[in-house]
Amino acid sequence: MTNSIDEMRELALSALEDIRDRDALAAWRSQYLGRRGAVGKLFGTIGGLPQEQRAAVGQRVNALQQELDAAYAEREELIQAQMLARDLEEGEIDISLPARPQGRGGLHPSTRTHREFQT
């Protein structure tokens, strides 16, 4: 079982290194970290193991999931930065434009009612 966890780790991380866009990243997340993904299947096999092996294997699978989550977040940030740099370079984002104004909001309904009665 530990060999399959190590193989899964190597396979997932090498596949993650090849990803260059958001769609592929979402597919990778679904394939490995999704509910029915590879890590989820590993969690499902823990129940069939002998009692004395379950805790150790469960800890390894949890560690794998945390490592893949961290690698996913890192890759997602990298792809976001690359997309922003590309958009700035291509001129799709005009940084010379003024910022959009913030919404002003409104008064609470009870405040409005109170003010109506005062006038």
Rosetta constraint file for C-alpha pairs under 8 A:
AtomPair CA 1 CA 5 HARMONIC 6.43 0.50
AtomPair CA 1 CA 57 HARMONIC 7.61 0.50
AtomPair CA 2 CA 6 HARMONIC 6.22 0.50
AtomPair CA 2 CA 57 HARMONIC 7.30 0.50
AtomPair CA 2 CA 60 HARMONIC 7.97 0.50
AtomPair CA 3 CA 7 HARMONIC 6.05 0.50
AtomPair CA 4 CA 8 HARMONIC 5.95 0.50
AtomPair CA 5 CA 9 HARMONIC 6.17 0.50
AtomPair CA 5 CA 42 HARMONIC 7.95 0.50
AtomPair CA 5 CA 60 HARMONIC 7.66 0.50
AtomPair CA 5 CA 61 HARMONIC 7.02 0.50
AtomPair CA 5 CA 64 HARMONIC 7.63 0.50
AtomPair CA 6 CA 10 HARMONIC 6.29 0.50
AtomPair CA 7 CA 11 HARMONIC 6.04 0.50
AtomPair CA 8 CA 12 HARMONIC 5.92 0.50
AtomPair CA 8 CA 38 HARMONIC 7.88 0.50
AtomPair CA 9 CA 13 HARMONIC 6.08 0.50
AtomPair CA 9 CA 64 HARMONIC 6.75 0.50
AtomPair CA 9 CA 68 HARMONIC 7.82 0.50
AtomPair CA 10 CA 14 HARMONIC 6.03 0.50
AtomPair CA 11 CA 15 HARMONIC 6.11 0.50
AtomPair CA 12 CA 16 HARMONIC 6.11 0.50
AtomPair CA 12 CA 32 HARMONIC 7.05 0.50
AtomPair CA 12 CA 68 HARMONIC 7.72 0.50
AtomPair CA 13 CA 17 HARMONIC 6.31 0.50
AtomPair CA 13 CA 68 HARMONIC 7.44 0.50
AtomPair CA 13 CA 71 HARMONIC 7.70 0.50
AtomPair CA 14 CA 18 HARMONIC 6.83 0.50
AtomPair CA 15 CA 19 HARMONIC 6.91 0.50
AtomPair CA 15 CA 28 HARMONIC 7.83 0.50
AtomPair CA 16 CA 25 HARMONIC 7.54 0.50
AtomPair CA 16 CA 28 HARMONIC 7.11 0.50
AtomPair CA 16 CA 72 HARMONIC 7.59 0.50
AtomPair CA 16 CA 75 HARMONIC 7.66 0.50
AtomPair CA 19 CA 24 HARMONIC 6.07 0.50
AtomPair CA 19 CA 25 HARMONIC 6.23 0.50
AtomPair CA 20 CA 24 HARMONIC 7.17 0.50
AtomPair CA 20 CA 25 HARMONIC 7.67 0.50
AtomPair CA 20 CA 79 HARMONIC 6.77 0.50
AtomPair CA 21 CA 25 HARMONIC 6.29 0.50
AtomPair CA 21 CA 79 HARMONIC 6.51 0.50
AtomPair CA 22 CA 26 HARMONIC 6.12 0.50
AtomPair CA 22 CA 76 HARMONIC 7.72 0.50
AtomPair CA 22 CA 79 HARMONIC 7.24 0.50
AtomPair CA 23 CA 27 HARMONIC 6.26 0.50
AtomPair CA 24 CA 28 HARMONIC 6.12 0.50
AtomPair CA 25 CA 29 HARMONIC 6.22 0.50
AtomPair CA 25 CA 72 HARMONIC 7.97 0.50
AtomPair CA 25 CA 76 HARMONIC 7.48 0.50
AtomPair CA 26 CA 30 HARMONIC 6.24 0.50
AtomPair CA 27 CA 31 HARMONIC 6.05 0.50
AtomPair CA 28 CA 32 HARMONIC 6.10 0.50
AtomPair CA 28 CA 33 HARMONIC 7.82 0.50
AtomPair CA 29 CA 33 HARMONIC 5.07 0.50
AtomPair CA 29 CA 34 HARMONIC 6.04 0.50
AtomPair CA 29 CA 72 HARMONIC 7.50 0.50
AtomPair CA 30 CA 34 HARMONIC 4.21 0.50
AtomPair CA 30 CA 35 HARMONIC 7.56 0.50
AtomPair CA 30 CA 36 HARMONIC 7.81 0.50
AtomPair CA 30 CA 37 HARMONIC 6.12 0.50
AtomPair CA 31 CA 36 HARMONIC 7.68 0.50
AtomPair CA 31 CA 37 HARMONIC 4.77 0.50
AtomPair CA 31 CA 38 HARMONIC 6.39 0.50
AtomPair CA 32 CA 37 HARMONIC 4.60 0.50
AtomPair CA 32 CA 38 HARMONIC 4.73 0.50
AtomPair CA 32 CA 39 HARMONIC 5.78 0.50
AtomPair CA 32 CA 40 HARMONIC 7.84 0.50
AtomPair CA 33 CA 37 HARMONIC 5.42 0.50
AtomPair CA 33 CA 38 HARMONIC 6.81 0.50
AtomPair CA 33 CA 39 HARMONIC 5.91 0.50
AtomPair CA 33 CA 40 HARMONIC 7.00 0.50
AtomPair CA 33 CA 65 HARMONIC 7.19 0.50
AtomPair CA 33 CA 68 HARMONIC 7.69 0.50
AtomPair CA 33 CA 69 HARMONIC 7.65 0.50
AtomPair CA 34 CA 38 HARMONIC 7.77 0.50
AtomPair CA 34 CA 39 HARMONIC 7.82 0.50
AtomPair CA 34 CA 40 HARMONIC 7.08 0.50
AtomPair CA 35 CA 40 HARMONIC 5.86 0.50
AtomPair CA 36 CA 40 HARMONIC 5.59 0.50
AtomPair CA 36 CA 41 HARMONIC 6.62 0.50
AtomPair CA 37 CA 41 HARMONIC 6.32 0.50
AtomPair CA 38 CA 42 HARMONIC 6.42 0.50
AtomPair CA 39 CA 43 HARMONIC 6.39 0.50
AtomPair CA 39 CA 61 HARMONIC 7.22 0.50
AtomPair CA 39 CA 64 HARMONIC 7.95 0.50
AtomPair CA 39 CA 65 HARMONIC 6.70 0.50
AtomPair CA 40 CA 44 HARMONIC 6.34 0.50
AtomPair CA 41 CA 45 HARMONIC 6.45 0.50
AtomPair CA 42 CA 46 HARMONIC 6.78 0.50
AtomPair CA 42 CA 61 HARMONIC 7.01 0.50
AtomPair CA 43 CA 47 HARMONIC 7.88 0.50
AtomPair CA 43 CA 58 HARMONIC 7.18 0.50
AtomPair CA 43 CA 61 HARMONIC 6.95 0.50
AtomPair CA 45 CA 49 HARMONIC 7.07 0.50
AtomPair CA 46 CA 54 HARMONIC 5.87 0.50
AtomPair CA 46 CA 57 HARMONIC 7.06 0.50
AtomPair CA 46 CA 58 HARMONIC 6.78 0.50
AtomPair CA 47 CA 54 HARMONIC 7.34 0.50
AtomPair CA 49 CA 53 HARMONIC 6.38 0.50
AtomPair CA 49 CA 54 HARMONIC 6.05 0.50
AtomPair CA 50 CA 54 HARMONIC 6.48 0.50
AtomPair CA 51 CA 55 HARMONIC 7.78 0.50
AtomPair CA 52 CA 56 HARMONIC 7.98 0.50
AtomPair CA 53 CA 57 HARMONIC 6.14 0.50
AtomPair CA 54 CA 58 HARMONIC 5.79 0.50
AtomPair CA 55 CA 59 HARMONIC 6.16 0.50
AtomPair CA 56 CA 60 HARMONIC 6.37 0.50
AtomPair CA 57 CA 61 HARMONIC 6.15 0.50
AtomPair CA 58 CA 62 HARMONIC 6.08 0.50
AtomPair CA 59 CA 63 HARMONIC 6.10 0.50
AtomPair CA 60 CA 64 HARMONIC 6.13 0.50
AtomPair CA 61 CA 65 HARMONIC 6.17 0.50
AtomPair CA 62 CA 66 HARMONIC 6.22 0.50
AtomPair CA 63 CA 67 HARMONIC 6.08 0.50
AtomPair CA 64 CA 68 HARMONIC 6.10 0.50
AtomPair CA 65 CA 69 HARMONIC 6.05 0.50
AtomPair CA 66 CA 70 HARMONIC 6.18 0.50
AtomPair CA 67 CA 71 HARMONIC 6.18 0.50
AtomPair CA 68 CA 72 HARMONIC 5.96 0.50
AtomPair CA 69 CA 73 HARMONIC 6.23 0.50
AtomPair CA 70 CA 74 HARMONIC 6.19 0.50
AtomPair CA 71 CA 75 HARMONIC 6.12 0.50
AtomPair CA 72 CA 76 HARMONIC 6.01 0.50
AtomPair CA 73 CA 77 HARMONIC 6.26 0.50
AtomPair CA 74 CA 78 HARMONIC 6.35 0.50
AtomPair CA 75 CA 79 HARMONIC 6.17 0.50
AtomPair CA 76 CA 80 HARMONIC 6.14 0.50
AtomPair CA 77 CA 81 HARMONIC 6.16 0.50
AtomPair CA 78 CA 82 HARMONIC 6.19 0.50
AtomPair CA 79 CA 83 HARMONIC 6.10 0.50
AtomPair CA 80 CA 84 HARMONIC 6.17 0.50
AtomPair CA 81 CA 85 HARMONIC 6.11 0.50
AtomPair CA 82 CA 86 HARMONIC 6.09 0.50
AtomPair CA 83 CA 87 HARMONIC 6.11 0.50
AtomPair CA 84 CA 88 HARMONIC 6.14 0.50
AtomPair CA 85 CA 89 HARMONIC 6.04 0.50
AtomPair CA 86 CA 90 HARMONIC 6.04 0.50
AtomPair CA 87 CA 91 HARMONIC 6.03 0.50
AtomPair CA 87 CA 92 HARMONIC 5.17 0.50
AtomPair CA 87 CA 93 HARMONIC 6.08 0.50
AtomPair CA 88 CA 92 HARMONIC 6.17 0.50
AtomPair CA 88 CA 93 HARMONIC 5.50 0.50
AtomPair CA 88 CA 94 HARMONIC 7.61 0.50
AtomPair CA 107 CA 111 HARMONIC 6.33 0.50
AtomPair CA 107 CA 112 HARMONIC 6.35 0.50
AtomPair CA 108 CA 112 HARMONIC 6.39 0.50
AtomPair CA 109 CA 113 HARMONIC 6.24 0.50
AtomPair CA 110 CA 114 HARMONIC 6.07 0.50
AtomPair CA 111 CA 115 HARMONIC 6.17 0.50
AtomPair CA 112 CA 116 HARMONIC 6.21 0.50
AtomPair CA 113 CA 117 HARMONIC 6.46 0.50
AtomPair CA 114 CA 118 HARMONIC 6.41 0.50
AtomPair CA 115 CA 119 HARMONIC 6.49 0.50
